[in-house]
């Protein structure tokens, strides 16, 4: 099962260019569904991507989910939505599936959310008729502004409206959490009849001048789902590029790293300066124990991400940090501390980052930082006794930075509030 990456989505909130960021996260699930739970995350099943007929269909679904968040349908944090129609770089959102790199372990399962607190609340979420229509109106306004075709969304709503005659047991998971489709379809048709627009009919995502198709995205997900032995035995070569990509993943999964690199070379010849091939190359080197080369490839991936296509590279940096730590070199360990501090500014509740920070700082004799990091991890896991213990140990260190001493005091204050 792959570690599934996420890209950020940014919308301009006001004239001062303040923005809110949304994080799509892929859920390894074959059902057609997407949902939000009130945080800044949008959960998308891999089944939604695999079963979609166009990029505009995926964009329409995501725009609808963003609408629920922006319009505060979950009583989430207060958002000024007066100027949210300027949704920058919206056409690139379907890139969410492009950075699956095959890494998954108990400590770093970022994209897989089974059993998470968010999923615990999912079953109770069903929006009202008015909320669904308002989220659709928001989505339509965004799609109009960015010249995204309505055809995919209209086809989806048409298919779902036919489900309304079915029993609840036969309804798709998407319909069960997004009801009232007939009214929503009527609203879309009325909207289309009142406006004139010429949508961009492109069916590709442009990344560093490389055209990434929906077929490529679907093939990538399928490659991680499929039996690697069957892929390598298959001689079908109807699409040599997609077939070779599947072979890269299959070879990587069964430990044939040299073969994986050979297949990857053929892909690099077609996609120039493509960041996620650098990332995949780094993953192969990491799994093979060649951490210096992995570091080099991850850096290439980070440096090659084009400003026009602005995915979150947090997970690539996460992989880079793990490679740094594996080398046990002081220079690399210092770099890992710097990057981890940057990542934690945006992901303060990612407990494993705190564990890595504790490990890196301990290796370079910065025990004060290490203890505070362990305290933060314990606090996230609601182990208040252990959190206080680590703060007390940190305060006994003579060289603890003031910023971490203040963080320790904040942890004690948060413990008192929690209790």
N, C-alpha and C positions, 0 to 999 in steps of 0.2 A: 504494500500500500504506500503510495507516495506521500511525501510531505508536501502539502499544497500551499503554494505561496499566495499572498494577497497584495494588491496594489491599492494605493490610496486614491480617493476621489475628493476633489476640492471644489467648493463653490464660493463665489465672492458674495460676502454678506453686506458690505456697505461701501461707501465711496472711499473709505480709508484702506480698502483692500484687505480688511480683516476676513479671514476665511475659516470655514469649518471643514474638517476632514473626516471622510467616511472610509471605513476599511472593509472591502469585500473579503469574505472568507469562504473558501470552498469546503463543502461538507461531502465526504466520500459516501454518497448515497445515490442509488440509481433512480430514485423517483424524481419526477419533474416538480421542483418546488424551490421557492426562495422565501425568506422571511426576515423580519427584524424583531428585536426584543426590547428596544428602547435605549440601547447603548449606541455608540457610533459605528457599530458593525452591521454589515448586511451579509446574511448567510445564504449561499447559493449552492444547491446540490449539484454535483457533477452530472446528475441525470438531466438537469435543466439544459446544460450546455450540449450534452450528447443528443438530446431529443429536439433541440431547436432547429428550425429550418433556415434561419438567417441571423445575422448579427443584430439587425434592428429589433428582432424579437427579444433577444437578450437585453439589449439596451432599454427596451420598453419596460421589461420586468424590473430591471434595476432602478429605472427612473421612478416607477410606481413605489418601490420600497423606500427610496430616498424621500419620496413625498410623505410617507407615513412619519418618517423621522423629523423632517423639516416642519411639518404641520403639528408636531408634538402629540401625535395620536397615542403615544405610550406614556404621556406625561414625563417625557425625557427632559433633559436640560433645556432651559429657555433659549430659543433661537429667534433672532430677528429675521423674519422671512419676507420682508417687504421687497428686498432686492435680490432674491435668490434665483431669479430667472437667468442671470449671467453665470451659467454653470460651465466653468472653463474645462476645456479638453474632454468634454463628455464622450466624444466619439471614440476615445481610447479605452473606455471602461471594460470592454470585452477582453482586454489583455489579462484579466484575472487568471485565465487558465494557462498562461504561457510560461510560467516559471515553476512548474512542478518538477522537482529534482530528485525524487526518490529517497529522501532522507526522512526517516521517521523513527523516533524512539520515545520512550516514556517521558523523557525530560523535555523534548522539543517538539511535541505534536501541536504545532501552532494552528494549522489549518483544520485539523480534525477535532471536532468539538463534542463528540458523544460523551454524555455524562457531565458536561459543564453546567455552571449555574445558569447560563443563558438558556440552554435547552430545557432546564427544569421548569422554566416559565412558559415555554413555547406552546404547550398543549392548551393553555388557557387563553391564548391570543386569537381573537377573531374580531375583526373590525366591523363597525356598523355600516349600514348602507351609505349614509352620508359621508363617513370617513373614507370608504372605498372610492366613492365618486370624487371626493376632494383630492385624494392621492392621484387618481387618474388625471384630473384636470391639471395638477401640478406637472405630472409626467408629460402630458401633451404639450404644455407650454414650453417645457425644456426641450422636447424633441423638435418642436417647431423652430425654436430659436437656433438650434444647432443643425437644422436641416436633416434630421434623421427621419427616415421613412416610417409612416404609421402602419405600413402593410403587415409587418411581422406581429405587432401588437394586436391589430384587428383580426388577423388569422387566429391568434391565440384565444382572444375573447370569443370568437365565433365557435371555436372548438369547445371551449369551456361552457358556453351557453347551452350547447347540446347536452351537457351533462346534467343540467338542472332537472331533467325528467327522470334521472336515475335515482336509485335508493342511496342512502348515505353510505352504505357499505361499498358501493361501486364507484363512488366519487373519487377523483384524484386528490392527492394530498394538497395540491395547489388550490383546487377549488374549495376544499374544506376550510382552508385558512383565508381564502379570498372569494367570498360568495357574491351573490347579486350580479352575476355576469351579464345577464340580459340587459339590465338597466345600464351597465357600464358600456356595453357594446352600442346601445342606442346613443349614449352620450358622445362616444367617439365619432359616430356617424354624423351627428348634429354639428360637432366641432369642425369636422372636415368640410361640411357643406358651407360653413360660414367664412372659411379662410382660403387663401390662395398661397400655395408654396410649392417650390420645386426641391424635393429632397435630394440629397446626395445618395446615389444608388450604390456606392462602393460597398463591397462585401469583403474588404480587407482592413486589417489594422496596420498602420504604418509605424514601424519601429526602426529608427536609424536607416530610413529609406528601404527597409525590407518589408514587403507585403506579406502579412500573416493572415491566412484565410481561416474561416471557421472549420474547414476540413482539417487543417493542420492542428487546431486546438482540440477537436474531437479525437484525432488520431493520437495526440499526446496523452490524453486521459486514458484512452483505450490501451495504449502501450503499457501503462503502469498496471492496468487491471488484468491484462492477459498473462497466460502461462508463458514464461520466457523460452522454455524448451520448444513449445509449439511455434513460437515466432521464428526461432532460428532454424527450425526444420522446414518451415514454409518456403516454397520456391516461387510463390506468386509474386510477380514483379510488375504489376500494372502501374503502380506509381512508385518509381524507384526512390524518390526523395522521402516520402512518408514511410515506405517500407524500411529504408535504411535508418530512419529515426527510431522506428520500433526495434530494430536490431541493436542500436546503441543502448537503449533501455534494457533490453533482454540480456545483453552481454554484461552490462553493469550489475544487474540484479543477481546473476549467477557467478559473479567474481571473475569474469574473463575481461579484465581491464584493458589489456593491450588491444584486444579485438574491439572493445567499445571505442577506444581512441581511433582506431582505423576507420570505423564506420562514421565517427564524428567528423573526421577530416573531410569526407565527401560532402557532409552537410555544410561545413564552413565555406566550401568553395562556392556555394550558392548564396548563402546569407553572409554578407560582409559586415564585420563589426557588430555582430548581433550579441547583445549582452548575455542572453540566457544560454547560448552555447558555451561562452566562457565559464558561466556558472556551472553548467553540467560537466564541463571538463574539469573544473576544480573539484566537483563532487567525486568524480572518478579517481582523481589523484589522491584525494583525502581517504577514500575507502581503500586505496592501494597502499596507504602509509607514506606517500610522498608529499609531506606537508608543505615543503618549500614551494613546490610547483603548484600545489593547491592554492597557496597564498597568492602567487603570481596571477593565476587565472581569476580568482575572486576579485583581485584589484582591477584587472582588465574589465571585468563585468561591471563593477561600480563606476569606473571611469568612462565606460562607453554608453552609459544610459543617457539618451538624448534628452535635452531640456523640454522639447516639444512633447515627448512621451514620458510622463513623470511618474513612474511606478515607485512604490515604496521599495527601497533596497535594504530594508531592515534585516530581512532573512539572509541576504547575501552577506551583509556585515556580520550577522550571527555566525554564519559558516566560516567567515574569515577569522573571527575571534577564536572559534574552536580550533582552527588550524594553528593560530598563534600559540595557543596554550599547549598544544601537543609538541611544539618544538622545544619548549622549556628554555628558550633563549631570552635573556633579560630584555633585550631590545624589543622583541616581539611581545613579551609579557607587558611591558610598559604601554605598547601600542594597544594591546587588548583592553587594558584598564581605561584608556582614553575613549575607545570606541564603545565600550560597555556603558560608560557614563553618559555618552551621547544617546545610546539606545534607550537607556532607562529614563531619560527625560521625556520620551514619547511613550514608553511602555513601562510605567512604574509598577504595574501589577503582574508583570511577566516574571514569575518567581525564579525561573531557571536562570535568568540574566543575573539576578542577585547572587545565585549560587556560583556562577562563573566569575563574577566580580570578586567574590570571597576567595575563590581558588587562585585567580591571577594575582591579586594583591598579596595574598599570603606567600606566594612563591617569590615575590620580590621584597619580602620582609616589611610589608605595610599592614601590620596586623590590626591597627586601628580601623582602617577601611574594611578589612576582611570581616571583623566582628560586627560592624554596623551593617554590612551587606547580609550577613547571616541573620541579624536581627530583623531586617526588612523581610527576608524570606520567611522567617518564623511568623512574623505578624500577618503576612498574606495568608499563611496556613492556619491562622488563628491560634497559634501556640504562644500565648501571651507570657507564660512563665519563661520559656526559652528566649523569647525576644528580649525581655528585661535582663536576663542573664547575660546575653551577648552585649547589650548596651553597657552594662556594668563592667564587663571585661574590656570593652573599647575605651572607656573612660580612664582605665588604668594604664593605657599605653601613652608613653611620653610624647610621641610624635604624631598623634592623630591630628589631621587637618581640622581647622575651625569649622569648615563647612560640614564635615562629618560629625563633629561634636554637636553642632546645632541639629543635625538630622537625628542624632541619638536622643536629644531632648524632645524632639518632635515625636519620636517613636513612643517615648514614655507617656507623653500627653495623649497620644492616640490610644494607647493601651488603657488609660484611665477612662477615656470616653467609651471604648468598646465594652469595658466591664460595667 
